[in-house]
Amino acid sequence: MFLSDGTANSLDKWFAILELDKDASNDDIKKAHRKMVIKYHPDKLQGVSQDIKRLAEEKFLLVQKAYENIMKGR
């Protein structure tokens, strides 16, 4: 599991979740977050199996946590 202590090493992991470099601007971070939230939002997945919905929900929560930790670190 990812660390949430705000160290540089854990921040690198959060940036990797959002598929960004650690020198990304705040606007780039917001755009990447928004794009992934739309992609993985459980309400957007109609007509798929419960397993896929569960995986998307886990990814959605991880994306949210990554965004929060990156913004705290700034």
N, C-alpha and C positions, 0 to 999 in steps of 0.2 A: 504494500500500500504506500501511497505517497505521503511524505512528511508535510506538515503544515506549520513548521516552526519559523518560516520566513528566511531560512538560510539561503545563500546563493545556490547551493546544490538543489534544494527543493524548489526554488524559483525556476531553475532550468527545467525541471520536470513539469511544472505548471505551464511554462511556455510551450513545451513539446506537446502537451495535450491540446493547446489551441493552435498547434502547427505554426508557431512563430519563432523568430529569433529573439534573444533576450534584449536586443537593442531596438525592438519595435516601438513605434510611437504609441501614445495613448489612443489616437484615432484608429491605428491599425489593430490594436488590441480590442477595441470596441467593435470594429467591423468583423473581426474573426469570431468574437464571442457571439455576436448577433447571427452570423451565418451558421455557426454550429448549433445554436439554440433552435433555429428554424429547422435545421436538418434532423436533429435528434428529439425534438419535442414529441412526447408520447401522443398528444392529441392529433398530430399530423399523420399518424400511422393508422389509417383505417383499413380494415380488411386484411391485416397481417396476423400471423400467429402470436399467441401470448408470449412465447419465448423471445421473439423479435422485439415485441413491445417492451419486455422486461430489460433486454439488453440496451435498447434505445434509452430507456429511463435511467439506467445506470450511467450511460455515457452522458446523458443530459445533466445529471447531478454532478458528475465529474467536471464537466465543462463549466458549470456554475461555480464550483469550488475553485477551479483554476483561475477564473476571472477574479473572484473575490480575493484570493491570495496574491495575485499579481498586483492588483490595485492597492492592497494593503502595503505591499512592499515598495511602492512608489512614493 
